């Protein structure tokens, strides 16, 4: 792995984990994903769950979990884990730019992983509260990012 790959992977990991919090508490920070078409038009934006997985082969893939959907049930905010599925980013090139990571995707689009704020940070806070409901086994299963579907609780 090159020094550039190590640098962007480290920054990516720190963003997702919230290791850039101004208060020192990772729950006060996190990451969002912004995807743009080649013409610069934004086509997707979402907070990212606090886990990811790099494929360490020639495929150049990173697995993430964008936080989409969810609803307030009156007993807390719940997510349907059948919908909040893992997604892959197949990349051709990536680098650290300012406070984030810019990734050229195999599709021709660009992805930017950056510090979450506003609605995305609120969504991440709701996710953190929701994951406190999960058993250690459920939480570990989500964190592995190795399955395309969810058959447990909250599906």
Residue pairs with C-beta under 8 A, 6 or more apart in sequence:
1 9
4 95
5 94
7 95
7 96
8 94
8 95
8 96
8 101
8 103
9 54
11 96
11 100
11 101
12 31
12 52
12 62
12 94
12 101
12 113
13 19
13 52
14 20
15 30
15 31
15 100
15 101
15 113
15 114
15 115
16 30
16 31
16 48
16 49
16 50
16 51
16 52
16 64
16 113
17 26
17 50
18 25
18 26
18 27
18 28
18 29
18 30
18 31
18 50
19 26
19 29
20 29
20 99
20 115
21 27
21 28
21 29
22 28
22 29
26 50
27 125
27 128
29 115
29 116
29 121
30 47
30 48
30 50
30 115
30 116
30 120
30 121
30 124
31 47
31 48
31 113
31 114
31 115
31 116
32 45
32 46
32 47
32 48
32 113
32 114
32 115
32 116
32 120
32 121
33 44
33 45
33 46
33 47
33 48
33 64
33 66
33 111
33 112
33 113
34 42
34 44
34 45
34 111
34 112
34 114
35 42
35 43
35 44
35 45
35 105
35 109
35 110
35 111
35 112
36 42
36 43
36 109
36 110
36 111
36 112
37 43
37 108
37 109
38 108
38 109
38 110
43 109
44 66
45 120
46 66
46 67
46 68
46 120
46 123
47 66
47 67
47 116
47 120
47 121
47 123
47 124
47 127
48 64
48 65
48 66
48 67
48 113
48 116
48 124
49 64
49 65
49 66
49 67
49 84
49 124
49 127
49 142
50 124
50 127
50 128
51 65
51 142
51 143
51 145
52 62
52 63
52 64
52 65
52 145
53 62
53 63
53 144
53 145
53 146
54 61
54 62
54 63
55 61
55 62
55 63
59 90
60 90
60 91
60 92
60 106
61 88
61 89
61 90
61 91
62 88
62 89
62 91
62 103
63 86
63 87
63 88
63 89
63 145
64 86
64 87
64 88
64 89
64 145
65 84
65 85
65 86
65 87
65 142
65 145
66 84
66 87
67 79
67 84
67 123
67 124
67 127
68 83
68 84
69 79
69 80
69 83
69 84
70 77
70 78
70 79
70 80
70 84
70 123
70 126
70 127
70 130
71 77
71 78
76 129
76 130
76 133
77 126
77 129
77 130
78 130
78 154
79 126
79 127
79 130
79 154
80 154
80 155
81 142
81 150
81 152
81 153
81 154
81 155
82 149
82 150
82 155
85 148
85 149
85 150
86 145
86 146
86 147
86 148
89 103
89 105
89 111
90 105
90 106
90 107
91 103
91 104
91 105
91 106
91 111
92 104
92 105
92 106
93 103
93 104
94 101
94 102
94 103
94 104
95 101
95 102
97 112
99 114
99 115
100 112
100 113
100 114
100 115
101 112
101 113
101 114
102 110
102 111
102 112
103 110
103 111
103 112
103 113
104 110
105 111
116 124
131 139
131 142
134 142
134 153
138 152
138 153
141 147
141 152
